[in-house]
Amino acid sequence: MWSRIQAGVAEHRGSWHGALPWWTWLKTRHFNLSVPQMAATAAAIIIALSAAVLVSRRDASAPQNVAPLAAGVGGIEATPLSNSDLQQIEKQINQLSESVELRKVEWDPELRSAFERNLLYVDQCLAECRHQLNDNPADDVSQELMLNAYREKVRLLEGFEHF
């Protein structure tokens, strides 16, 4: 009986020492992602990060601890989005949406579902940003998040425009 226990312990110990750490296992894996899957993943990550920032800002007990954005994209001073900026972005989104809608009927159901799911995430993020800006129009962080959400929507639509 003792020899069986020793053999079992040795076998277990050998398998434990021979197991690969998770990072080694991850590095040995090959992931084959299509362009829509990569775009969907990027959109999901950006939306999750944006939502986390919005939630953390809302839960902050002292709003004065949140420093305003010192610089916007490319080092340009962050300024409120003007109506003309929003109209220009909306126009671009509408043009891209029309193009995507024409092609969407040819997509397989899985691709269509991935696109619509990611578009829904971006639209939810935009709705949250609009709500935040309605409460506080001078909120630089919400404006930057809204601008990034608009950019992500344009990028998503451009990525799916040629499928």
Stockholm file with secondary structure:
# STOCKHOLM 1.0

chainA/1-163         MWSRIQAGVAEHRGSWHGALPWWTWLKTRHFNLSVPQMAATAAAIIIALSAAVLVSRRDASAPQNVAPLAAGVGGIEATPLSNSDLQQIEKQINQLSESVELRKVEWDPELRSAFERNLLYVDQCLAECRHQLNDNPADDVSQELMLNAYREKVRLLEGFEHF
#=GR chainA/1-163 SS CHHHHHHHHHHHHHHHHHSCCHHHHHHHCCCCCCHHHHHHHHHHHHHHHHHHHHHHHHHCSCGGGSCCCSCCGGGCCCCCCCHHHHHHHHHHHHHHHHHHHHHHTTSCHHHHHHHHHHHHHHHHHHHHHHHHHHHCTTCHHHHHHHHHHHHHHHHHHHHHTTC
#=GC SS_cons         CHHHHHHHHHHHHHHHHHSCCHHHHHHHCCCCCCHHHHHHHHHHHHHHHHHHHHHHHHHCSCGGGSCCCSCCGGGCCCCCCCHHHHHHHHHHHHHHHHHHHHHHTTSCHHHHHHHHHHHHHHHHHHHHHHHHHHHCTTCHHHHHHHHHHHHHHHHHHHHHTTC
//
